[in-house]
Amino acid sequence: MIIRILIVFGLLIFLNACSKDKPLYEPQKLIDPYKSYKEAFEAFEQNDFFFANKKFTEAEMNFDFPDLAAKSAIMSSYSLYGMNLYGEAEESLIRYLKNYPADKNVMYAHYLTAIIFFEQIGEEKYDLKPLLKAKEKIDFFLEKYPNSEYAIDLNFKRNLVQNQFAAKELYIAKYYISVQKWVPAIKRLKLVVKDYDDTIFIEEALHRLVEIHFHLGLKDEAQKYASILGYNYNSSEWFEQSYKILNKEYKSFTKKETRDEKNLFNKIIKMIK
């Protein structure tokens, strides 16, 4: 008991000595959010996004007015995007949309989120997740803000996303063709024909369907897809290749056709003379 009293007494003496040298609590200096925002914006204009993000965050935390805090928050998000910190920028935008749902820059926040997903899209053989996220966010934006100033850009990017989806499906189909997995290959190619008929990959997908069905001895099916290809894209190289598959006399036929046209031209010239 005596030992405990001595320990407590000694601790009190120590704390009292410390309190004479330095106060236990020192009030922090108030941060001027306008100054922080000014410093952040100057750094932002110089592409010093790291310092800009730090100062915009500081300004947001100290502004008393919600509209100024919201503006700081979205500028902080863009600064993260400027550093290609896509994950952090996405999280920052999610927080912004949650904290400031009525802010005037909400539309831009949705647009920037779509851009973040779009810029993470890789080649057709890579991860599908950013592509799905980009499509989902772009579709959301165009449905919610169809007449906005950003809609033209996102409509263009949606077309690119559609082409990327088609490219991925075609890439997988060609892999199945290379290992002679005909059923899954046909399934992927039909998906391109059905869902991505306005992309640049539709012609090759139709040709591959001609190629596979002819190889399997399903000539009627091959002819069906060749007819679709010929009706819509009869001047394309893929139609020419399909035609060669179905008509082994293609080369001799075209040469004969050229000779006939030349003879007819010579006859007309003689008649004129």
Beta strands, then each sheet from edge to edge (+ up, - down):
end
